Amino acid sequence: MSINRLGELLVRGNLISVAQLRKAQAEQNQEGGRLGYHLIKTGAIEETKLVDFMSKQYGVPAINLEDFEIPPEVIALVPKEICEKHLAIPVNRAGQTLIVAMCDPANIFALDDLKFLTGYNISCMVASEMAIRAAIEKYYAPKQEAFQADYSFEGFDIDDSEVSVVQEQEEDLTEANKEADTAPIVKLVNQILMDAINKHASDIHVEPYEKEFRVRFRVDGVLTEVVKPPMNLKNAIISRLKIMAELDISERRLPQDGRIKLKMGGGREMDFRVSVCPTLFGEKVVLRLLDKSNLQVDMTKLGFEPQPLEWFKEAIDRPYGMVLVTGPTGSGKTTTLYSALTELNQVTDNVSTAEDPVEFNFAGINQVQMHESIGLNFAAALRSFLRQDPDVIMIGEIRDFETAEIAIKAALTGHMVLSTLHTNDAPSTISRMLNMGIEPFMVTASVNLILAQRLARRLCPECKKAIHLDDAVLLKAGLPPEKLGTFQLFGKGDNPSCPKCGGRGYKGRIALFEVMPMWDGLKELVINGASSLELKQEAIRLGMQTLRMAALNKMVEGVTSMDEVVGNTAPDST
């Protein structure tokens, strides 16, 4: 397909205008390169639309290189120079066929060159020039450890001498503040942030110690070290992060909290919640990544079993009452609450939330950030909400009697109240509320449902392997005897070059839910002062699936491993 032919077809297909084509052609005449590149650069057409169009015209499939991990052994088949020459990159191989992504699949010379060089038959896919250039830069960069990015510290005048800490010595921040705005530091910090986004990390830990300075990412719930910057960059890196989060860089004795918003390509934005805490050898910075584009608010995709999902939906669809979500920090409680709010967010309802902090912004929901220093806490916000004609209220966390009392009164006076508590399982939430000082009859009258949850890592679908465990081990973990021998057990793979998980054996996480509606039998037990164990036994008898049962079900389905079952859930007492 000639350059003129491509432009003509795009105009004929009403994908671009004649004026847009002429503008791109004029830029092409000045700078050189391909027409498609300049059409995207000038904003005449989106990259994905152009690739889809070319895919149809050439009759070959399109590929999104950002979502595809190319195996190292495939990259090794074609030198970087050839890829740059023909704007092509190998993506996979099947038998004697090498699959190559190209921006011009009609380039016969490139196909012949690749076939002669590799000895493989060549099968084409189409990708944009920008995506191919980015992939070449990514995969042909110098390799370090499997999980590490290519961090370069050239130009920093690194001092390799041993570092020691002088006790009680005040450091001069002036130089660190100046260095924080220099191009190399800005580039390095941006690289760390982008690397965390690309690796789908949930948190970044920037940690100073006595003789080392390291950066770790939390991926799928596990911290992994990615880079150790030189010690003499410590103050500059930390100052740069504090500047980005609009924090006081001169204050190094007190904890601080802030937020960073990064604008990325394609109109995508990424938020980082920043926490700075003074430690013995400097300030530790932890950044929580908040990617709204990856936020799963469709509750049907969170990992619920059909019956617990039906109970949860019934509870939040009631006109009033309280739904509580419990679990430790980082167990996905906020995601579950946001999924419920998304379901309840209607034009006919007034939805208000009190959060600390507000993690994601939602249109149509009135979200309030807590400020304890000025007296704006959950109890104060809740009182204000009740004067704002609310229908649905979400409270970030019930921490004390005052908040719990107001929340229960709201639930009893015609409002749907959603909130969280920190307890180990659903039945123990009742005991926690009673310990706060709430009367048993108030609990039974207001609470519709309690949900406890945990997150377990998913086995990598590419490298997970079949394993065998003794029946005694499975029975001890709580597996019902009737399920023995009815499924294939899988464990973590051991392929260090797995393109899907990078050798970690796990990719992504799945939520485990324990959903306990407040059945009449449970209400009677609460009124009679039953223990958490008695409540749990009755709930199981009535059909509740415990966290351990939910985890074992995911193991039986081949989604997770026995290690994750045992590591994330407690055994059910008998």
N, C-alpha and C positions, 0 to 999 in steps of 0.2 A: 504494500500500500504506500503510494507516494505521499510526500508531505502535503502537496496541494489536494490530493485525493482525501486525506484524513480530514483536513479543514472543511472541504466541500461536504463530506458526509455528515460531519457534526452540525454544520449549518442546516443541511437538509433535514436532519433529525430533530431540529429545534432545540438542540442542546447548547448551542452558542449562537450569538448574533453575528452578522457580517462585520459590525464595528468591532466586536471583541476579537474576531479572527484577524482583522487588519492590525489591531493593536499588538497582538501576540506576534504576528509576522514581522512587524516593524522592529520589535524588540529582538526577535530572532536574527534579523539582518544585522543588527548592531552588535549583538553579543555572541552569535553563533549558537550551536546546540540544536536540539530537536524541538519541533513545534509543540508537541504535547507538554514538554517541560514548561514552556513559556505560557501556554494556555492555563496551566495550573498556577504558575507564579503570578500572573496578572489577575487571577481570580475569575477567569472566564468560565471555568468548570471545576468541580470538585474532583480530587484525585480518584476517589472510588468510582465515580460516574464514568470518568474517562477510561479507567481500567475495564469496567464492565462493558463499555461500548466496544473497546478494542477486542475484548474476549469474544464477543458475538461476531465481530467482523472477521476475525482470523479463524474462528471455529475452534479455539483452544481454551481451556479453563483458566480462570484468573486465580491469583493467590495473594493473600495478605501476608507479606513477609514479617510484619510485626507480631503476628499471632502464631508464627511457625518457627520452631526451633530446629536449625539445620545441624545434623550430626557432624562432629569434627572430621570423621573419616571421609565424608562426602566433600567437605570444603577442601581437603587435602588433594583431591583429584584434579583441581583446576587452579593454576597459579593466579595470584592477584592481578598481575599485568594483563592476562587474557580477559579476566572479568571486566577490568576497567576499559579495555580496548573495545569489547563488544557490548558493554553494558548488560552483562548477563551474570548469573550466579547459580551454581548447582544447589539444588535443594533436597534431593533424595535420589536413591537408586533402587531399582527393582530388577533383580536378575542381571541381564546384560544391557539394561536400559538406564540411562542417566537422565533424571528429570531436571530441567534447567528453566529458571525464570528469566525472561527477556522482556525488554520493552519494545522490541521489534522482531517478533517471531518469523517474519518474512525474510530476515537477513540470512540468505543461503550461505554466504561466505562464513558467517559466524558459526552456523550449524556444522559446516564441513570442517572448520578449524577445530571445534570442540570434539567432533567425532574422531578426527585424526589424532588429536592430542591424547584423548582418554582411552580410545579403543572401545568405547561404549556406543550403542545406538542412542540417539538424542531424542527425547520427548520434551516438547515445549509447554510452558505456561506463561501467561502474560502478567507483568507487574509494571508499576510506574517507574520512570527513570529515577525519581527521588527515592522511592523505596529501595530500589536496587543499589543505588549509591550508598544509602544508609546501611544496608546489609553488608556491603563490601567493607565499609569502614568498621562495622561491628565485628564481623567474623574473621577478618584478616588482620586485626589488631594483635600486638604481641600478647601471648598468653601468660597468665600467672596461675595461681591456684584455681581450682575448678569454680569456686564460688566467688572469687575476687574479681573486681573490675580492674581495668588498666589505669590505676592511679599513678600519676607522674608528679614528682616533686622537684623537677628541674627548675632552676632559676630562683630557688628559695634560700640559697646560701646555707645549706644544711651543715650544722655542726655535729659531728659524730662523737664528740667527747661524752663521757659518762655524765648523766644528769643527776644532781643531788639536790635535795630540798633543804633550804636554810630555814630553820624554825623561826616563826614570828617575824620573818622579814617581809616588809611591804614591797609589792612589786609595782613598778612604774607602768601605768596603763596607757600612757600617752602613745608609746610606740606601737603597742598592740592595737589601739584604736586606729592609728594611721594604717597599719598593715591590713586591718580588716577591710579597708576600702580599696586595697590594691588589686589589680586584675588577677594575678595568680591565685590569691586567696578566694576571691569571688568565684573564679572558675572552679576551684577545688570544691568549695562548699556546694555549688550548683551541681557538680558532678556526683557528689555523695547523695544529694536529694534525688536526682534523676535516676541514679543507680538503684536506690531504694524503691522508686516507683516501678522501674522495669522488672525488679525481682519480686514485685507484689508483697513487699514487706509491710507489716502492720505498725512497726515501731523502729526508730533509729536511736541507738544509745551512743552518745559521745562521752567518753569516760577518761578522765585524767587520773593517773596513779603516780607513785613516787618516781619510777624510772621508765614509765612507758605511757603512751597515749593511744587509745584504740577506739575504733568505731565498729559497733556491732548492729546487725539487722535482726529483727524478729520475723521469721518467715514461717508460716503455718504453726505459730505458737512456740517455736524454738529459736533461741538466740544463736547467731553464727557470726564470728569475727570476719570482717571483710577487709579492713585496712588498718595499719598502724602509722599514722602521720608522725613526722619527726616532733620531738618534744618542744623544739623552739617555735612550732606553729600553734601550740596549744591555745595561748591567749588570743591569737589573731582569729583562729577558727571559731572559738567560743564567742568572741566579740562580734564576729560577722553574723552568727546565728541570732544573737541578741538584738543586733541592729535590724535584721530582717523581721524579727518578731516585735519590733518597736518597744523593747525593754530598756531599762536603765543600765547602761554598760558600766557605769561607775559604782553601782551597788553590787558587791560581791559577797556580802555577808548574809543576805536574806534570800529565801526562795522567791522566784518570780514565775508568772505564767503569762503566756502570750500566744499569738497566732500568726502563722505565715500563710499567705495566699500566693500560689504560683499560677501564672497564666501559661498554658501550654498550647501546642498547635491544635487546630481544628475546633477552637472555641472551648476546649476542655480546661477546667480549673481543678487544682489540687490544693486542699487545705492541710496544714500541719498544725497540730496543737502542741505548743512548746512549753516544757516545764524545766526550769533551771533550779538546781539544788546545790548549795555550797557543800563540798566534801573536804576531807583533810588536805587533799593535794590540788584543789581547784574546783571549779564549778562543773558538775555533771549536767549535761543537757539531754533530755529525752524528748523526741518528737513523735507524736502519734499521727499517722497518715490517715486522712479523712477523704476518701475518694467517693464522691456521690455517684459517679458513673458506675462504680462497682457495688454500690449499696443495694442489697437484695431486699426489697420491700414487698415482694410477692410472697405471702405467707405459705402458698402452696408449694414453694420451692425451697423452703427453709430446712426441710428434713422431717416434717411431721409425718407420723403414721396417720392413716385415714380417720380412725375413730378419735384420737386426741385432737386432730385438727378440727373435726366437727364440734367437739366440746368447746374448744377455744373460740371458734366463731360464734357459737351460741351464746357464750358468756359475754363477749364484747358487743353483740347485737342487742342485748337487753337494754331497756331505756335507762336503767340506773343500776348501781351496784359497784363493786370494786373487783378489779382483776390485778393480781400481784404476780410479778415475775422475779424469781430469785436465782441467785448464783454468784460466784466470785467475780472479781474484776476481770474483764476480758473474755467473759463467757458468751457474749453476744446478746445480753439483755436489751441493750439499746436498739439493736437491729430488730428484735422481736417486737418491742414497743412501737418502733417506727412503722413496722408492717401493719400493726393494729391501727395506728393513727391514720395511715394511708387508706385503710379500709373504711374508717369512720369519717374521713375528711369529705364532707358533703357541703354544698352551698347552703343547705337548709340548717346546718348546725354550726354553733360557735365552739371552736376547738382551741384550748389554751394549754400551754405547757410551761412548767418551771423546771429548768435544766441547769446543771452545773458540771461541765460547760455545755453550751449548745453546740452539738457536733455537726449537724446538717441542717440546712435551711429548707423549709417546705412552704410552697405557696398555699395560702388559705389557712395556715395554722399560726396562731399568735404565740410566738416563742419568747420566753423571758429568761435572761441570763441572771444567775444568782450573784450577789455581791455581799458577802458576809460582813465586809469591813464597814459598810454603810447601813447594815441592818436588814438588807434584802435577802432573807433566807427562805426556805421552802414554806415555812408556816406563814410568813408575811405575804408571800406571793399567793398562797392559797386563799388567804382571807380576801385579798384584792380580787382574785378570780371570782369569788362567790358574789361580789358586787358588780360583776361584768356580764351578767346574764349568760352563764356558760351552759353548754350541753355536755361536752367532753373535756375532762381535765387530766393532764398527765403530770405527775410529780416525779422528778428525777429519782428521788430516794426518800423513803420514810426512815428518819434517823432517830426520832425522839417521840415522846408521848404527845407533845403539842401538835406536831405535824400529823401523827396518826389519828388523833382525836378529831381534828378538823377534816381530814380526809374521809373518815368514817361518817361524820355528820353530813358531808357533801354527798356521799354515796347513798345515804338514807333519805335525802331530800330531793331525789329526782335527777341526780347527775351520774354519768359514767366516769369512774375514776380509775386511771391506770397508774401503777407505780412499781417500784422495785424494793427489794429487801435483800440483805446479805444473810442467807441461811444455807444450810447444806442440802436440804431437800424440801419438797413441798409440805409434808406434814409438820416438820419442825417450824415452819413459818407461823403456824397457829400459836405454838409455845412462845415464840419470839414476841408476838403481839401481846399475849397475855402478860409476859414479863415486863413489857413497856407500861403496863397499867390499864390496858383496855379490858373492859368487862367481857366475859364470854358471850353473853347474849348480844352485845354490840358486834362482835366478830361474826357470829353466825347470821345476823340480820343483814350485814353489809357485804360480806365477801361472796362473790359469785364463783371464783375459780382461782387456783394457785398453780403457777407453772414454774418448775425448776429446770434449769438447762445447763449443759456443758458443751464444750467443743472438742471433738476428736479429729485427729488428722486422717485424711483419706489416703489409702494406699495408692501409689502411682499406678495407673492402669497399664503403663508400658512395661514396667519392670517388676511388678509384684510377682511372687512365686508361690506355688502350692507348697504347703508344709503339713506336717502331721504332729498332733499333740495327743497324749494319752487321754482316754475317756475320763480318767480320774481327775485330770487337770481341768477339763471342760466342765465336769459336774461340780467341782469345787468353786469354779467361777460363777456358777448359777445357771448353767445351760440346762433346760428341761431334758430329762432322760429320753423322751420320745423324739428329740431332734438329733440324737447321736447317729452318725452315719448317714445323714440325709443331705449333707452339704460338703462342699470342698472348702477347706480352710486355707486362707492365704496369709502370707507374712511379707515383711519389708524386703524389697529386692536389694541386690548387691552389685548393680551395674554402675560403676563410677562415672561412666560416660553417657548415662541415660539422657537423651535430649529433652525429655519431658520434665524430670525433677532434678537434674543436675547431680544425680548420685545420692540424693537424700532419702529416696525410697518412699517419700510421701509428697503429695501435691494437693494443696487445698485442705479445707476442713469441713466437717459435717456437724450439724447441731444434733444433740441428744436431748430429748424432751421428757419430762415427767409431768403429766397434766392431771391435776386433781380437782374436779368440780366439787363444790360443797354439797354433796348428797345429804339427804335427810338423816341417814344413818350416822354420818360424820358430825352433823350439827348436834345430834343427841349426845354423842360421845364428848364433844367440846363442852356442852352445858354441864355434863356430869364430871368434868375435870379429868378426862382421860389423858394418858401420856402420849408423847409423839409416837412411840412404838405401837401403841394400841391404835392410834389414828392411821398409821401406815398399814398395819395388818388389815384393818377394816377397808381401807381404800383399795388395797390389792384385791381383797375379796369381791369388792364392787366393780373391779375391772381396770383399776389404774395400772399403767405400765411404768415401773420404776426406771430410774436412770440406768441401772445395771442391765435391766431387761432391754431397754432401748439400744444400749451399746452392743449387747449380744446379738440383737437382731441385725444391726449393721455389720457385725462380724460374719454372721451367717450369710448375708447377702454379698460378702466379699468386698465391702466398702472400706472396712478398717481392720485392724489387726488385734490379736489378743493383748499385745502390749498396751495398746491404746485403751482397750476395755478396762484393764486392770489399773492403768495409770490415771484414768479420768473419772472413774466411778467407784463408789464404795459398795461392798457386797451387801446384799439384802439380809438383814437379821431374820432368824427364824424363831 
